[in-house]
Amino acid sequence: MFKRLFDFVAAFVGLLIAFPLMMLIFILVRLDSPGPVIFSQTRLGKNGKHFLVHKIRKFPSNTGTSGSGVTVAGDVRMTRVGRFLERTKLDELPQLWNILKGEMSFVGPRPESLRYADLFTGEFEKILDFTPGIFGPNQIAFRNESDMYPADEDPDLFYRRVLFPQKARADLAYFNRCNWLRDIQWIIKGVCVSLIGAVHWRRLIGLHAGVILLDILAVEAAWWLAYLLRYSEIHDNFITPLSVTGAWLYPLLVVPVLLIGGCYQRPARHFGINDAIRLLKSAAMGWGLAAFVFLGYFFRNQSLLLAPLGLLISLPLMTTPRLWYRDYWYKKARRGKKHKDLQHVLIYGAGDQGSALASLLDHRYHRAKLIGYIDDNSELRGRFIRGFKVYGMERDLQAIHARHRIDQLWFSFIPDKQKYKRIKTMCSELNTDLVILPLTEPFVQLAEKRSNQDSNQAELTLEETLEDTSVQSAAVISQFEENRSKITH
């Protein structure tokens, strides 16, 4: 009776407190994807009785029952807001209504899906003697259950074989001797673990500790520089309550916003234009939030220019180390290519396809050394694309080979019949393998067809080329496949 009274009062108070937050989440879920914001599913309750458990929807409404019955890390079915709800466990707030109705308790075994009802046999059947709940030993031990599923095993089978027996035995070990005092301890532990576990601290610190520290220092330096620029007339009293408050408040608020904004999701060595845009947006929101708190709760009559100045100063301070580390990492990776049988590759065509090939070769194949490009556009000569130089045009192939020893020439496009014959003859003289990548599978099936006329012409050119040089083309493709296998190995 005491436990039921506690559940009722605490659930009622919890619903009142969480109502504004739930309304905000409902709006975000609705804006993120169409459909109802509440997801209800039939679960097993006390004595095996069925009831509807309520959660905030994490998946699109049209997902249905497709996919696994459990949620794995990075589940592709989750929406953007759903991923946030999964990490913070805020999707379980509507279960306070289940507790208020008496279908659940704050502390108890997790209500299981009907999909796994057949597992409650033998010793595990006793679990159904208890009222299911939100918190308990398993909610602590399996806080990040989604990360426990191996990559090479079906999640449902792994849950049945490994996780469910472990959770069931832990529930039986506790709930056979539980009391209200221990239940309160589990509630406190559960709330703390849910909040702390919302961030992958080990991964965050292991991969991004240096970047986060640099961002903290950047925001700190930006604040002091903005303070000096705005109050340049201050000489004697440099350390004031205003400057000290901003010095701890702005880093404390800006960096967490960068974290929530996804600025630490990718390693710094892959920092690109999309990451720079994300950093700009998150930094603007962080400085805006900090300015709102700073002016609203500490110094109402201070200058509004401090936050914009700090934002403008902090952006180059945060992006410069990322760009430097990215270039340093790429140069280090290129210097590490010291295999004796390193294949020197030259790409013909410096357009989008050639740029994509350069990125693939530079980042993934350590036995391939990309020399650069040649292109028919003379205006590209001497320019750098993805860090590699455009050395010239077709006529410069022999000179480039004499300087860099070209082992393979990769076409990023389908050449016409005359060009193919010229380049084939030249490569034979230079003992260089010719690879026409769009003519190999599966690229030939993925070629863009701009129109029926162009498509028919391209197919005709392809047929003529292969008909005239069937033996040579087969040999080229065979050699390419062999070289690709070696490089991949």
N, C-alpha and C positions, 0 to 999 in steps of 0.2 A: 504493500500500500504506500509506503514511504517513497519507493522508487517511482511508482506511477505518479504520485503527487509531484515529485521533483521533475519528472519528465514533462508533465503538463505545464507547470509554471515556467520552467526554463524554455520550453518550446514556444510558449506564448510570448514571453519577453524577447526571445531570439527573433521571432517573426517581426515584432514591432521594430526592433533595432535594425534588422537586415532589410526591411521593406524598401527604403530608398535605394540601397545598393542593388537589390534585386530588380527594381524598376529600371535602373540604369543598364544593368546587364541585359534585361529583356529588350531594351531599345537597340543595344549593340548587336544582339543576336538577330533581331529582325532586319536590321540594316545590312548585316553581313550575308544573309541568305534567306530566301522566302520560306514560309511555313510557320507552324506553331512554335512558340518559344519553349514550351514545356514538353518534355518527352516522358511518356508513361509506359511502363512495361510491367507485365505480370511477373511476380516473384513468389518465392516460397516463404511463408511466414511461420509463425509458431504452430506446431503440430501439423505442418505441411499445408496449412491453409493458404490459398492464393489471395494475393492483394496487389494493388497497383502501386508501385514505387514511382515517385516523381523526381525528375531531374531537369536541369536546364539543358536544352538540346545542344549537343556538340557536333553532330553530323548533319549533313543536308537532309531535309525532310523526305527526299525521294530515295534515300539509301535503302530503306526497308530492312530486310533480314540478310542482305548480301554481305559476304565477308565473314570474318571470324566473330565468334561470340564474345571475345575479350578485346580490350584495347591495348595495342602494342605501342612502343615508343615510335613517335613520328607517324602515327596511323594516317594514311593518305586520305581516309574518309573524313577526317575532322576538318571543320572550317577554321578560319583564322581565329575567330573568337573562341571556337571550341578548343583549340590548342592551349589558349590562355586558361580556359576553365579547367582543362585537364591538369595542368601544372599546379594551379592554385586550389583545386578541389572545390571551387565555388559553385560548380554545377550541382552539388549536393544540398544546397541551401533549401530547395523546396521539400526536402525530406523532413524538415521541421513540421510540415503539415501532417506527414505520416505519423510522427511522434505525437502530435497533438490529438490525432484520432485514436491513438493506442495501437496502431498497427506495427510501430517500431518503438525502439527505446534509444536513448543516447548511447548506451553501452550494450553491445550484444554482437553476435555473429553477423557478418554481412549477409543480407538477403540474397539468395542465389537465384540465378535465372532458371527457368523451366528446362532449358536446354541441358542442364547438368543435374536434373532431378534424379536421374538413375544412379548418381554417385552416393546418395544418402542411403546406404545399405550397410548392414553389419554394425561395426562399432560407430560408424559415422551417422547412423540414424538418430542417435541421441542428440545431435546438434539441433534438430527440429523441436526439441523440448523447450528451447529458449527463444525469447522474443528477439528478433533481429534488431541490429542497431547500427549507428554510424561509427562509433569509436569502439576500440578494443585492441587486444594484443596484435592482431593481424593488420589493423590499420596503421600501426606503428612500424612493425617489421616489414610490411609490404607497401610502404608509402609510395615507392616508385616501382610498383609491380610491372608497369609497362616496359621498364628497361630490363627485366629479367628474362624475357623470352629470347631464346637463341635464334640466330638468323637462318639456321638450316633445318628447322623443325616446325611442323604445323603448330600454331599457337594453341588451338583447341586441344590437340593431343598432348602437348606439353603441360597445359593446365590440368588436364585430367590425370596425367601420369605423375607429375611432380608437385605442382603448386597446391592443388586442392587437398591432397593428403597432408601436406605440411600445415596448411591453414586449419584444416579440420582438427588435427591433433592438438594444435595450439589453442583452439577454441575450447575443446573438451578439457584441456588441462587447467584453463582458467575459470570457465563458467561453472564448473562443478564446485568451486570453493570461493566464488566471488562475494563481495559485500559492498555496501553503498560507499564506504570510504575509499576502497580501491577503485570503484567506478569513477568517483570524482577525480582521482589521480589520473585515470586513463583519459578522461575528458580534457584535462589540462595538458597532458602529454600530446594528445591528438591534435589539439589546436596549435600547439607550438610546432609540432612536426609538420603540420600542413602548411604553416606559414614559412618555416625555414626551408622545407623541402621543395618549395615552389621554384627554387633556382638550383641548377646542377652546380653546386659549389665546387666540387672536385674538378669537374670539367672546365668550369669558368676560370678557376684559379690556375689550373694546369696549362690551359691554352692561351688565356688572355690576361694573366696577372700583370705582365709588363705593359700591355696596352692600356689597361685600366689605370695603372699607376701613372702612366704618362698623361692620360686624360685628366686625372685629378690635379696633377701639377700644372697642366695647361689651363684648366679653369681657374686654379689658384693664381697663376701668373696673370691671366687675363683680367681677373678682378682687380688686382693691385695696379696694373697698368691703366685700366679704365678709371680707377679711383684717382690716380695721379693726373691723368689727362683732364678729368672733370674738375678736380679741385687742385689745380696747379698752383694756386696761390698759397696753399698750406705748406709751411716749412717747419715750423717749430713742433706742432702737434700732429705728426704724421700718423702715429698710432692713436686712433680714436675709437670710441664704441661703435661708430658707424663702420669703420674699416675692418675692425675685428669681427663684427657680426657678419659682414659680407664674406669675409675670408673663410669662415667655417660653413656658412649657410649655402652658398652657391655650389661648392663641390658636393655638398651633402645631397642636394636636390638635382643637380644637372646630371651627374654620372648615373644615378639610378634610372633617370629618364632615358639616357642612352642605352642602358641595359634593356629596358622594356621595349624600346624602339628597335631592337634587333641589331644594334651596332657592333655586337660582339659575337654574332652568330658565325661569321666566316673568319678564317685566319687572316691576319694582316697581310700575308704574302699574296692573297688573292684580291686585295683592295682594288676596286674599279670604280667606274662612273656611277653605277647604281648604289654602291656602298657610300660614295661621297654624297649623293643626294639624300640617302637615308640619314647619314651623319648630320647633314645640314638641317633637315627637318627636325630630327630629335634634339639637336642642340638648341634650335630656336624654341622648341616647346619647353626644354629644360630651363633655359634662361628666362623664358616668360613666366614659368611657374615660380621660379626662385624670386623673380622681381615682384610677383603678386604677393608672395609670403613676406618678402622683405619690406615692401611698402605698406602692406595691409596690417602687419602685426608688430613691426619694429620701428620703422622710421617713415611716417606717413608723408612728411614734408620734404623728402629728399628728391634729388634730380631723377627724372625719368630716363635720362640718357645713359645711366650706368649699365643697364642690361644690354641695350643695343651695342654700346661700345665694347662691352665684355664679349658679346657674341662674335662681333667682327674680329676681335683680337684672338679669340680662342680657336676659331676655325682653322687658320693656317697653322697654329700650334699643334692641333690634333691631326691634321691631314699630312703634314710634312713627315713626321716619323713613320707613318704608315707607308707613304710613297717610298721613302728611303729604304725601309725594310723590304718592301716588295722588290725593288731593284736589286738590293743586296742578295736576296734569296735567289732571284733568277740568275744573277751572275755566278753565284756559288754553285747552283745546280748545273750551269753550263760548264763551269770549270771542272766539275766532277765527272764529266764524260771523257774518260781517258782509256777506253777500251782500245785494244790493238786493232780490232776489226771494225772500228767505227765507220759507219756509212755516211759519206758526205752527200747531202741532198740539196738540189736546187729546184725551186718551184717556178714553173712558167705560168704567169698570171698572178698579178698582185691585187686582184679584186677581193670581194668578200669570201669567195671559196678558197682562194689562195691564203688569205689571212687566217681562215679557220684551220686549214691544213698546217700552217705554221704553228699555231697554238697547240694543235694535237701533237706534232712532232717534238716541239720544244718541251712539253710538260709530261709526256707519257712514255716516250721511247728513248731510253738512255743509251742505246747503241746507235742512234741516229743523230747526226749533227747537221742542223740546217744551216746552209751557207747564206742563203738569201733568195732573192727573186730576180727574174727577168720579165719584162713586160713590153708589149708593143707600143705602149704609150710613152713617148719620149719625155713627157713632162714629169714622169715619175722617177726618172733616173736620179740617183743620189738620195732619194727620200728613204725614210725608215718606216716600216710598217710592222707593228708588234715587236719593235726592237731589231728588225732585220732589214738590211739594205737592199734596195732595188739597184742592181749593178748595171743594168742596161737592157738591151733588146736581143733579139735572136742572133744578130750579127756578132754580138759580143760573147757568144757561148764559148768559142775556142779560147779567147783571152781569159775568161773566167776560169775555165778548166786548167789552163796553164798556171794560174795563180792559186787556185784552191783545190784542185783535183776533185772533179765532180764524179761521184760513183753512180748516182741516180738522178735523172731529170723527171720531175713529176709535172704532168699537165693538169691544171685545175679546170680545164675546159676541153671540149672536143674540137681539135683542129680540123681545118679543111684538108682536102686530099693533097694539095700541093705542099702545104706546110708540113703535114705529116711525113711526106716522102723526104723533104729536105732535112727535117730534124732527125729522122730515122737514119739517113745516110751519115749525117754529122756525128750522131751518137755512136754509130758503128766505128767510125774512124777514131773517135776518142775513147773507145772501149767503155762507154757509159750506158747503163741500162735505161731504157725509155719506158716510162710508166704513164699511160693515159688513164688516169683514175676514173673519169666518168664512164669509161668503157668496161669497167670491171663490175662484177656483181657485189653488192646489190645497188651500186650507184646508178647503173644504167636504167634501173627501174624507177629511180627517184628523180630523174632529170625533169626539170620544169618544162612543161609544154606551153609555150606562149600562145600559140594558135595552131589550128589544124594544118595550115600551110607550112608554118615553121617546123611543126612536129614531123610532117611527112618529109620535108627536106632534110631534117636532121637524121631521120631514120634512113633515108636514101643515101646520105653521105656516109653514115655508119656502115650500111651494107656494102657500098662501093669500096670503102676502106678495108673492110674485113675480107671482101672478095679478092681484092688485088693483092693483099698482103696477109692472107689467112695464116700461113705458116709462121710469118714473122710476128703477127699479133698474138697468136697462141703462145709462141715462145716468150714474148714480152710479159703476157699475163701470168704464165707459169713461173717465170723468173720473179715477177713481183710477189706472187703468192709465197714463193720460197723465201724471198728476202723478208717479207712481212712476218712469216713464221719465225725466222731467226731473230728479227728485231723484237718481236713479242716475247720470245723465249728469254 
